[in-house]
Amino acid sequence: MRSKILALSKNEEFKKLLKKKKISNKYVTIFFGHLENKNNKRLNISFVTKKKLGNAVKRNKIKRRLRNIMIDALKKILIKLNYSYLVIAKPTVLNSDFKDIKETIFQEFNKIK
């Protein structure tokens, strides 16, 4: 089975998304907007962790957690697939409970309409 998540790949895509709308909470900042020439059948999303958050092991753990949350979100809530998303993690993600992060991110994606 193919993954329903597709990562952004080009530098221009990241730059365009950073100029679009954003929602922020204590765990992540989510930039979202419509990008041309993107697959509307799959979720176009990228997860970014800054080097300040820790070494590669910690940063990869954060990205795995966020990716897992988004796979659950695709199954449980309605996410607009015609948008592209850029999720930038904040330092509070590392030491917080998975359940709390999941609830907060679900609430944020429900706000995006």
C-alpha positions in Angstrom: 0.0 0.0 0.0 1.3 3.4 -0.9 1.6 6.1 1.6 -1.0 8.8 1.6 1.6 11.4 2.6 3.8 13.2 0.1 6.6 15.5 1.2 7.3 18.8 -0.4 10.5 18.6 -2.3 11.5 21.9 -3.9 12.9 25.0 -2.2 10.4 27.2 -4.1 7.5 25.2 -2.6 8.8 25.9 0.9 9.3 29.6 0.2 5.8 30.0 -1.3 4.2 28.2 1.7 6.0 30.5 4.1 4.3 33.5 2.5 0.8 31.9 2.9 -1.5 31.6 5.9 -0.3 30.2 9.2 -1.7 28.8 12.5 0.5 28.4 15.6 0.2 26.7 19.0 2.6 25.7 21.7 3.8 22.6 19.8 3.9 23.5 16.1 3.5 26.2 13.6 1.5 25.2 10.5 1.8 27.0 7.2 -0.8 26.1 4.6 -1.9 27.2 1.2 -2.7 26.1 -2.3 0.3 25.2 -4.5 -0.1 24.7 -8.2 0.9 21.4 -9.8 0.4 19.3 -6.7 -1.3 15.9 -6.3 -4.7 16.5 -4.8 -5.2 12.8 -4.0 -2.4 12.7 -1.5 -1.5 14.9 1.5 1.3 17.3 0.6 3.0 17.9 4.0 6.6 18.4 5.3 7.8 18.4 8.8 10.7 20.7 9.8 12.7 20.5 13.0 15.4 23.0 13.7 18.9 22.0 14.8 18.4 23.8 18.1 15.9 21.1 19.2 18.7 18.5 19.7 20.7 16.0 17.9 19.6 14.0 14.9 18.0 11.2 17.0 15.8 13.7 18.8 14.8 15.6 15.6 13.9 12.3 13.9 11.8 11.2 16.8 9.8 14.5 16.6 9.3 14.0 12.9 8.2 10.4 13.4 5.7 11.5 16.0 4.3 14.2 13.8 4.1 11.9 10.8 2.2 9.3 12.9 -0.2 12.0 14.1 -0.9 13.0 10.5 -1.6 9.4 9.4 -4.2 9.2 12.2 -5.6 12.6 11.3 -6.2 11.4 7.7 -8.3 8.5 9.0 -10.2 10.4 11.7 -10.7 14.0 10.6 -11.4 15.8 7.3 -8.2 17.4 6.0 -8.2 19.5 2.9 -6.0 17.6 0.4 -6.0 20.6 -2.1 -3.7 22.5 0.4 -0.1 21.9 1.0 1.2 22.1 4.6 4.5 22.9 6.3 4.7 21.9 10.0 7.5 23.4 12.0 8.1 21.8 15.4 8.7 23.8 18.5 10.9 22.7 21.4 7.9 21.8 23.6 7.1 18.8 21.3 10.1 16.8 22.5 9.1 16.5 26.2 5.4 16.6 25.9 2.9 13.7 26.0 2.0 12.2 22.6 -1.7 12.4 23.4 -1.6 16.1 24.2 0.3 16.9 21.0 -2.2 14.8 19.0 -5.3 16.5 20.4 -3.8 20.0 19.8 -2.8 19.3 16.2 -6.2 17.7 15.5 -7.9 21.0 16.8 -5.6 23.1 14.6 -6.4 21.1 11.4 -10.1 21.3 12.2 -9.7 25.1 12.2 -8.3 25.1 8.6 -11.3 25.4 6.3 
